């Protein structure tokens, strides 16, 4: 308020010359008006001259006043002196410009907020990547050092250590592949190839590939019967990546029971689902499981070679198909992940 008052006083001080000229001109016009006669051409011309002069001076002063007002607002924006767009006021004569400046201010504020958020995400991402890379590298280093210190000559442990070191190299390779995939997806560099494909043959092949891993944990992985001629539209290769992640997660977090893969036919689309009888997902975890490196059960995920990027990749691929991943889950009873594809 005090700032506005000082600005008004300064503005009034600057207008003293124009106000003085205006007052003098008005006095001259009044005097000439009372002296005018119908045939006094000179008096008419003088009145017209002073009237035009007044209009010019008034217009010039108005323009200068508007420019100064605009400059003051721009300076306050530049120095971050404004806390909201409502503080931007230029007066009734500049409504359109005022709205444009407000829109510009809001866009700038949004851009700044987005940049800060991206910087935070980048920092967190780099920290997570460093941690995830360090785990398998340190494990491999530990096994190799143990072997070099003499364990390589011990037939009881040497092959075991080599096997564990090899498993960690596989985990490291999976992590790097997932990092490359998610980087390409988020940067828009991943090419998608959409076409119709037979969904029954597609799912049957994937279930067959992962049946041995389910059997190893004494789980039943089965394909629920549906129309074998059903054709859906999508990128078959990327969708295989989606189904692989969903089935592997189901196997990982299920200790007993069944994992079902199937399709629910709908009018214009079909819903593909992976349903398990595993540990389930809490409401708090449901909102975060698609974040990069977030794990519901961190110890179990790392033990089985999870990268923490699988569901983030699933989310991006399904969104590229103009769809979304839906979750239905109860803790201790199991989960169902599903998404829809166009017919």
N, C-alpha and C positions, 0 to 999 in steps of 0.2 A: 504493500500500500504506500509506504514512504517513498519507494522508488518511483511509482507511478506519479505521485504528487510532485516530486522533483522534476520528472520529465515534463509534466504539464506546465510548471513554472518556467522551465527553460524554453519550452515551445512558445509560451506567451511572450517572453522576452524577445525572442527572434522575430515575433510578429509586430513589434512596436513600429518599425519603419513603414510597413505596408498599411498598418492601421492609421498612421499619421497621414500618409498620402491619400488614403481613402477618405478620411475626414475632410481634408482640404479640398479634395475633388468634389465631395458632396456639397460643401459650402459654395463652391464656384458654380455648380450646376443649379443650386437653389437661387442664387443671385441672378444668374442668367435667365432662369425660368421666369422670374418676376419682371425682368426687363424686356422679355421677348414680345415682339409684335408679329402679326401674321405675315407681314412682308419683310421681316428682319431675317434674311437668309443667313447672315453671318452668325447670329445667335444660335440658329438651328444647327449649323455645322459645328459650332463649339460644343454645344450640348452633346451631339452625337460623338464627337471626338473624345470628350471626357468620359462618356458612358462606355465606349469601347475600351478606353485605357483602363477603366475600373475593372471591366470584365477580364482583360488580359492579366492585370496584376493579381486579381483574385484567383484566376485559374492557375497562375504560376505558383502562388503561395500554397494553393490546395495541393498541387502536384508535389511540391517540395515537402510538404507536411506528410503526404502519403508515403513518399520514398523514405523519409526518415523513420516513419513508423515501421515500414517493412524491414529496413536495415536493423532496427532495434530488435525485432523479433528474430531475424536471421542470426544476429550476434548472440542472442540468448540461447538459440538452438546450438550454435557452434561451440559455446562455452558450457554446454550441458546445464544451463541454469533453469531449464524447464522440467517439471516433473510429470506433466500431462499435456495432452493436446488441447485441453480446455483453456489453458493459459494463453493460447495463441489467439489474439484478438486484433483485428485491423479496422473494425468499424463497418457500418452498413454499406458504404460505397465500395468496399473491397471484399464482399462476401465470397465471390467465386475464388479469388486468390487466397483468401483465408482458408477455404476448404481444401484447396490444393496443397497449401503449406502444411495444414494439419495431416493430410494423407501422407505427404512426404515424411513428416516427423514420425508418424506411426510406423511406416515402412522401415525407416531407419532404425527405430527402436526394436522392431521385430528382427531385423537383420543382425543387430548387435546381440540380441538375446540368443538367436540361433547360432551365431559364431561362438558365443561363450559355451553353449551347450555342446557344440561339436568339439570344441577344445577339451572340454571335460571328458567327453566320450573317447576322444583320441588318447588322452592321458590314461584313462582306465583301460582302454584296449591294449596299449603298449605294456602297461603293467601286467595285465593278464597273460599276454603273449609271452612276456619274459618269464613269468612264473611257470606257465605250462611247458615251455621249452626246457626250462631248467630241470624239471622233475625227471624226464626220461634221460637227459644228458648226464645228470649226476648219477642216476642208477646204472647206466651203461659204464660210466667211468669207474664206479665202485666195484662192479663185477670184474672188469678188466684188471684193475689194480690188485684185487684179491687173487686172481688167476696168476698174475705175474709174480706175486709174493710167494708162490709155491702151490697154490690150490690146483694149478694146471696138472700137477703130477699126482694129485689125489683122484683116483678113478671114481670115488664115491660122490664127489661134488663137481668135478670139472665140467661134465656135460650139462649138469643142472644149471650151473652159472652161465654157461654159453647159451643155453636155451633161454634163460631169463634176459640176458643181454640182447639176444636176437628179438625177443618179444618187445622190449622197449624200443628197439630200432623201428619195428613195425608201427608201434604207437606214435613214434616221432614222425614217421612218414605219413601216417593218417592225419596227424595234426597239421602238417605242412600242406597236404592236399586240401584239407578243409579251409585252411587260411587262404589259400589261393582261390578256392571256389567262392568263399564269401566276399573276398576282395573284388573279384570280377563281377559278382552279382550286384553288390552295392555301388560299384562304379559304372554300372550299365554296360559292361563289356562282354557279359556272357550272352552268347547268341542262343536264341530259342528256335526250335524247329517244330512248328505246330502242324499236326496232321491227324487223320482218323486212324485208330488202331483197335485191334481186337483186345478188349480188356480182360477177357477170360484167359486167353493164352498168356497175356502179359503177367497177370497175377499168379497163375499156375506155375510159371517158370520161376518166379521169385520165391514162392513158398517152397518149391522143390529144392532150391539152392540153400535155404536156411533151415530146412527140416532137421539135418544132422545136428546143428547147434542146439535146437530145441530138444531133441532126443537126448543129448548129452546131459541136459538138466532135467530129464524125465518129464518134459512138457509135451503137450500135443499141439502142434502147429498145423492148422487145417484151413482149407479154402471152403467157405460156405457156398453151396450150390446157387447158381444164378444163371440167367440167360447166356448161353455160350456164344451167341451171335452178336451180343451187344458191342457196338462201336462207340468209342468216345474220342473227343478232340483234345489233343495236348501234345506236349513234347515227351515222347516215350522215354528217351534217355534220362531226362531230368526227373521225370516221375519215378523212374526206377530208383534214382538216388533218394527220393522222398520215401518210397516204400521200404527201402533198405534201412534207412534211419529209424522209421517207425517200428518195423519188425524187430530190429536189433534192440531198441529200447524196451519193447515188450518182453523180449527174452531176458534182458538184463534185470528188469525189475519184477519178474514173476518167479516165484519159488515153487509153486505147484499149481496144477490146473491146465487151462487151455488158452491158446492164442488163436483167435479167429480173424481171418481176412476175408472180406466179401464186398458186395456191391448191393446197394438198395436202389432199384430203378424208380425214377420219378418222371414227371411229365416232359420237361425240357432238358433235364440233366440226370445225372446219376451220382449217388454218394458212395464213395469208396471209404471203407472203414478198417481199422485194426483194433481189435477188442481183446483185452487180456483180463486175467484174474489175479493181477499182481498187487503191489503194495498200495496203489492208488496215489492220488495227488491232492494235497490240501488246498483249500481256497487261497491261502496266501501264496503258495507256489504257482498256482495256475496263472497268475498275472505276470510271472517272471520267467517261466520255463523257456520262452522263446528268446530271452536275452542271451547274448554271446557269453559263453563260459559259465552260465548259470547251471548248477546241478542240483537236483532234488536230493540225491544221496551221493555226496562227493567221494566218499571212500570207495563205494561200490563202483562208481563210474570210472574212477582212475584205475581200479584193480582190473577192470575188464577192458581198459584201453579207450575209454570215452574221451573225446576231445572237448566236449562242452559246446561245440558249434553245430552239432547235428540238427537240432530243432530250429536254430536260427536260419540255417540253410533251407530247411523244409518250409518255413514261413515265407521266405523270399520267393522260392520257386512256385509255391501255390499262389501267392499274390500275383506273380507274373502270368498266371493262368486266369486272372480276374476272379479269384476265389479266395477263400480263407479257411484256415484250419480251425475246426471246432473240437472242444474237449468236453467229455462227460466223464466224471470220475468220483469215486468215493474211497476214502482212506480205508485200506484193509480189504476192499472188495474188488478193486480193479479199475481200469481206465479204458476209454474209447476215444481214439483220434480219428477224425473224419474230415473229408473235403469233397467238394462237388466239381464235376467236369461237365462241359456241355456235350450234348449228343450231336 
